Amino acid sequence: MGPSVLFPLLHRLSSPLRTVTPTWGRWLLRQLPPPSCTHTPCTTSFPGLHSQHIRGMCVESTLSHIKELSPPEQRLLNKLYEGLISGQRASLAESITLVETQHPRKKELAQVLLQRVLAHRKEQEKQNGGKPLAFRVGLSGPPGAGKSTFIEVVGKMLTGQGHKVSVLAVDPSSCTTGGSLMGDKTRMTELSRDMSAFIRPSPTSGTLGGVTRTTNEAIVLCEGGGYDIVLVETVGVGQSEFAVADMVDMFVLLIPPAGGDELQGIKRGIIEKADLVVVTKADGDLLVPARRIQAEYTSALKLLRKKSKSWNPKVVRVSSQTGEGVAELWGKMEAFRSATLSSGDFQDRRRAQHKVWMWSLIQENVLRHFQEHPAVRGELPQLEDRVTRGAISPGLAADLLLKAFTSSSSSSSSQ
């Protein structure tokens, strides 16, 4: 969606926000000591935020469109926040459920909670010299690559080393019920019983690319809960890789050794996104094919343009059954983290990802607002019918719908 289309939609989308009185700001003032912030028009920040700013804006002005919190809502948010930062898994699970909701008011409460968690994490990073405390790793690959088994083996190794590991497994959804089909948690039985691990299956709910719009927010909550390793498993090879690569620090592509002509079957764009390629099931009769695939991918990666000045993508072999290569794999991942942190690529990537996800959510919300607009709903059935019959082109139908939307928006604004 280009700027010429997006800006009128944004103007319309923002109109209701200007009519909401920011009464919750007065509640904030009653909860805090005399303000030390001099930013105009904001005079204070949300409880628990330690006077942190978000790019020069205090949280009161950032969330001023949210109406005043009721006492039960205050108690709920305080309970979730305190439980989350103290490491309670039940509070983390309940917090993720809150950010996944489609209920309008609960979505607002989720944003308040997220701002508190972000401020807490920012304070921790400040004490760590400005370096992120958590390491986000995206894992993907074609069906049958053994992703869940691989995650369980790596996760158990990491918890054994004292790490806290969270796994966000994005499953395909049933078109009928909207529930998950794969049930990754049932396939990671040992890791799911580990008190230093947290596994959260998340249905795609029809989201393009397989990564839900709330996955990024779930990552923030996991980090707030003290999990220093966050693994995000996606559905499979496709658009999901491009989505998950924009929310993790390192993207790992898992390839089985006996999948036919792998280099032809995997899109070049996905290989270019990979920071590490892992050939799985490298044991028994598959050891020789695994070695061959490793050599092929090592040669192929040399021909691709480098995405980072501080890291050259590597190809490793592992066996989840025997555990061979798992320690070496984690060594490569730690080397990647150290190299990118030292060069600044790690921090640069995170900053760029924040902007990417902001615009992704804007486009998603603008599209929903467009579809729900009365002028569009009135014209849509007729135009869809004419398009399917070939009476008009899809481009003309889109122009007519946009014209109906912008015309109605302009008339509403003038009134």
N, C-alpha and C positions, 0 to 999 in steps of 0.2 A: 504494500500500500504506500504510494508516494506521498510527498509532502502536500501536493495540491489537493489531495483527497483527505489526508490525515488531519490537516489543520482545521478545516471546517468542522470535522467530526469532534476534534478535541474541544473546540469552542462550545459545541453543543453539550459535550459530555461534562464540561466543567461548570455549566450554568447552574445545576442544582446545588453544587457545593457552595456557591456564593450566598445561597439563601438559608444555609444552616447556621444558626447562632452557635458560636464556640463556647457554650456555657460550661463545658467540662474544664476549660482553662481556669475558671473561678474556683472550681473544686481543687485544682492543683495548688493554687495560691494559698488555700487554707491549710494544705498539708505540709508546707515547707517553711523553713526559717526565712528571714529577710533575704531578698534576692541579691545575687552578686553579678548577675548577667546584665550587660548594658546594651545588648542587641535590641534594636527596634524592629517590630513592635513587641517582641517577646521580652518577658521580664524574669522568667524562671524556666525550669525544666522538670521533667517527669520524675516522681519519686523513684530513687534507685538508680538514676542516670548519672549521678555525681557531677552535675553541671556540664556534662559533655555536650558538644555541639555536633550537628550534622552539616558539614560544609557551610558553617556560618549561620545555620538556622537552628534554634532551640526546638526541642521536641514539641513544646506547646503549640508553636506556630506550624510545625510540620503536620501535627495531627489535629489541628484546630477544627476540622470538619466533623470530628467525632463528637457526638453529644455527650453530656455529662454521664459519668459512670454511676450506676446505682450501687448501693451498699453490697448487694449480693455479687454484682460484677466485680467490685473492688476486692471482695474476699476471694473470689475465684481466681483472679489474676495474681493476687498476692500468694495464694496457696500454690498455684502452678509455678510461679517464678521461684519461690523459695525452695520448693521441692526439686525443681529442675537444676538449679545451680548447686544444690547439695548432693546431686547424683542419684536421685530416686528415679528408677526406670519407669515406674507407674506414672509419675508426673511428666516424663518425657513423652510417653505414649499418648497421654491425654492432651498434651500440648500439640503434638503432631495432628491428632484428630481435630483439634480446634482450627488449625491452619488449613486443613483439608476441607472444611465445611463449606457449603454453598449458601448458608444462611447469612443474609446481609449484616445483621448486627454482630453475629459471632465472627464474621470476617473482620469487622472493625476491632473487636476485642483481640483477635489474633495479631493485628498490626501493633496494638499497644504492647502486647506481650513481647513481640519480636523486637520492638525498639528498646525495651528494657534489657533483653538478652544481648542485643547488639552492643549496648553501652557497657554491659558487664564484660563482654568479650574484648571490647576495645580497651578497657582498663587493664585487663590481663595482658594483652599484647603490649601495651605501653610499659608494663613492668618487665616484659620479656625483650626489651630493646626495640620494640616496634615490629618484631617478627611474628608471623602467625604461629599459633600454638598447634593447630590441627593440620593434618595432611589429607587432602581430598583426592581420592583415586577413582576414576571411572573405569569400569570393566565391561567389555562387550565382546561379541563374537557371534558366529553363526550358531544356529541350534545344533546341539550335539557336541559342542566344544568342551563341555564339562565345566561350565562357569560356576555352578553352585558347589560342586565338589571341590573345585580349586579354591573358592572363597573360604570354605570350611577349613581346609588344610592350612591356608595362609592365616586365617583368623585365629585358629588355635595356636599357631606358632607365635603370633604377635601377642596374644593375651598371656602366653607363657613367658614372654619377655617383659611383662609388666605394662603393656599398652592396653588402653580401653578402645575397643573396636565397635563401630556401629555399621550396620549393613542396611542400605536402602535398596531393596530389590523391587524394581519396577516391572510388574507382571502385565501381560495382556489381559484385557477385561472381557468378560462375557457381554455380548451385545444385549442379552436378555436381562440379566440381573445386575450387570455392572461390577460384579465381583471378580477377584483374581482367578485365573485358570491354572497357573503353574504351581502356586503354593510353595514358594522357595523355602519358607520357614520349616516346612515338614521335611525338606531334603537336607537341611543343615541341623540334624538332630543334636549332635555333640556341641556345636557352637551355640545353639539356642539355649542350652542348659548352662552355659558359661556365664557367671555373674559379671564378668568383665566385658561381655559382648551384648549388643542390642540389635535385634533383627526386626526390620519393619517392612513386610510386603506391602506394596502400594499399587493398586490397580491403575491402569492408564486412563480409564474412564473416557475412552475415545479421544484422548489427546494426541494430536499429530506428533509423530516422532517417538511416542512411547514414554517420554519423560513428562511427568505431570507438572503443571504450573507451580505446584507447591513443593516439589522436590527440593528446589533451591532453599526454600524456607525451612524445610525439615533438616537440611544440612546445618543451617545456622543453629537450630534448636539442639541438635546432637552435639555440636561443638560447645554450646552453652552448658550442656549436661556433663561436660568433662571428657568427652570422647575425642582422643587425639588422632585417631585414624578413622576416616569415614570412607567406606567403600560403596559406590553407587553402581549397581548392576542394571544394565538396560535389557530391553526385550531381545534384540538381535541386530544383525547387520542391516542398516538402512538409515533413515533420517534420524533415528534416535542417537546415533553416534555423534552427529553434528550438534545435537542438543546437549548431550551430556558433556561433550568436550568444552562447552562454554560455561560449565559450572564446577569443574574440577581442576586440581593443580596438575594432575598427570593422567593421561588417557592411555589405557592398556588394552590392546587388541589380542584376544585369544583365538588361536587357530588350531583346529584338529589336524592330525597328520595324514588322514586318509579321506579327504573330502573332494578328491578329484583334482581338477586343474585350479588350484587355489588362487594363483595370481590373476587368472581370468575371472574367477568367481567373486573376488573381493574388489570393490570399487577403489580406484586409485585415490579418490578424495578421502576415503576413510583411512587408507594407509598413511596418507600425508598427515592426518590428524594424530596418528599414534606416536606416543613418546617411547613406547616399549611394545614389542610384539612377542607374545608367548606362545610357543608351540606346545600344546598339551598332550597328555597321554603318551609321553615319550618313554615307553617301557615295552618289554616283550617283543611281539612281532611288529609293533609299530615303531620301534626304536630307529630302524633304518629309514623308513619314510620320514620320520620326524627330523632326522639329521639332514635329509635332502631338502625338506621344506625350510629348515633353518638357513641352509646355504642359499637357497633361492631368494628368500626374503632379505637376507643380509646384502646380497647383490642388488636387489631391487631398491632398497632404501638408499643406497649410494647414489642412485640416479635422481632421487627426489630433492627438491629444494629444502634446505634446512629451515625449520620454523623457529629455531632458537639458536642464538649465537653461542650459548654456553653448553649445549647438549646435542649429541648425535644419537638418534634413535638406535636402540639395540634389539637383538633377537636372541631369546634364550629358550631352552627346552626345559620342561618340568614334567614330573610324573606325580600326580596327586595320590596315586596308589602306593608308590614306594617312598614318596617324599623327596626324591632326588631332584636337585635343582631349585628347590623352594628357597633355601637359605641364600643361594646365589642370586635368585630373583629379587629378594628383599634387599640385598646388598646393592643391586642396580637401582632400585627405587630410592634408597637412601642417598646414593650418589647423585641421582637426578635432583633430589630435593636440596642437597647441599650446594650443588653447582648453580642451580637457578636462584637460590636465596643469595648466594654470594654475588651473582651478576646483577641481581635486581629483576630478572625475568619473572620470578615467582610472584613478586608484588605487582609488577606491571600487568601480568595476566589476570590477577584477581581484580584489579581496578577496571580493566577492559571488560571483564565478564559482568561486573555490576551494571555497566551501561547497556550491555547487550540484553540482559534480562529485564531491565527497566523498559526498554523499547518492545521487547517481546510481550510483556504483560500489558503495555499500552495498546498494542495492536490487537491483542486478544479481547481486551475490555471494550475497545472502540468497535470492533466487529460485532460483539454481542449487543452493544448499545444500538448500533445501526440496525441489526436484525429485529430488535424489539421496538423500534420506533414506529408509531402508528402509521405515518405516511408510507413507510416501507412495507409494513405488514399488509396495508391495503392494496398495494400494487404488485406485491411479490407473486401471489398465486397465478395471476393472469400472465405476467411476464415469464414466469417459469414454464407455463403451458405453451406460450408462443415460441419459446426457445426450443423446447423438446419437439415441437412440430416443425421446426425449421423455418417458421414464419419470419423471425428476426434473428440477428446474430447475437451471441452471448455478450459481445462487447457493447452493442447498442442497448441491450437490456440492462447491463451494468450502469451505463451512462444515464439511462432513464431513472433508475432507482436512486442514483447519487443526486440527480437533479431534484427528484421529489424530496429527498432528505434535506438537501441544502436550502431549497426553497422554503420548506416548512421551518427550518431552523432560523432563516433570515427573518421570516414574518413573525416568529415568536420573539426574537430579539428586539425587533422594532416596537413591539407592543410593550 
